[in-house]
Amino acid sequence: MTTQIKNSDDLLSYLVSQANSGQKNWFGFAQQRLTGIALAHDIAKNHADKMTPEQAVDYAIKLNNAIYQKIIKAD
């Protein structure tokens, strides 16, 4: 079965369900890219008056990397 991600709520639900599965190999490169895209879009939407698109993307990348290192990869 394939999970379809249509919005940020779907993405969050997917991430929570996978994190609760107990497996650590579920969050691969494709999932990281999708999360980064969703984060960049939400950051840009909410902070367009304060950040350039490039700053929103840079912040999303840093945030995505921190999520992976501190939450996903953490033992």
N, C-alpha and C positions, 0 to 999 in steps of 0.2 A: 504494500500500500504506500502511495506517495502522499506526503503532506503538502498541501498547497498553502503558501503564505500570501495572503491578499492585503494585509495591512500590518501595522506595528503590533496590534493586539494578537494577531495570529502568530507573529514572530515570537512575541514574548511567551505565549502559551507553548509553542514548540520548544523554545529554549528551556523552560521550566520542566516540561515533561521529559526532555532528554537528560537534563541535569539530574532529575530524580531517578533515572533508570539505573544509576550506579556505574554505568560504563563511562570510561574516559576517552574513548576513541570516536565519539559521535560528533564532536565539534571540529570538523575538518576545515580545509581552506575555503571550500564553497560556502559553508555556513558563516565563516568569518567575513567573507566578502559581502554576503547578503546583510549581515548585521551591520557592517560598516556603512553600506549604502543607506539602510533604513535610519541609522543614527545620523548620518550627514544630512539626510533630508529633513528629519525632525529638528535638528539643531538649526539648520538654515531657516526653516519655517518659523521657529520660535525666536530666533535672534537675528533676523535679517537686517534689523536696524542697527545692530552692534558689530556684526561680523561680515567679512567678505565671504563669498562662496569658498574660496581657497582656505580661509581660516576655519570655516565650518568643517570642511573635509579633513584638514590637518588635525583638528580636535577630535573628530570621529575616529580617525585612525589611532590616535594616542589612547582614546578611551577604549576602543575595541581591543587594542593590545593589552591594556591593563586588565580588562575583563578576562581575557584569555589567560594571562599570567597569574592573576590573583584568585580567580574563581574557578575557571575550567581546569587549568593545569595543576592547581594546588592539590596537595595530597591530604 
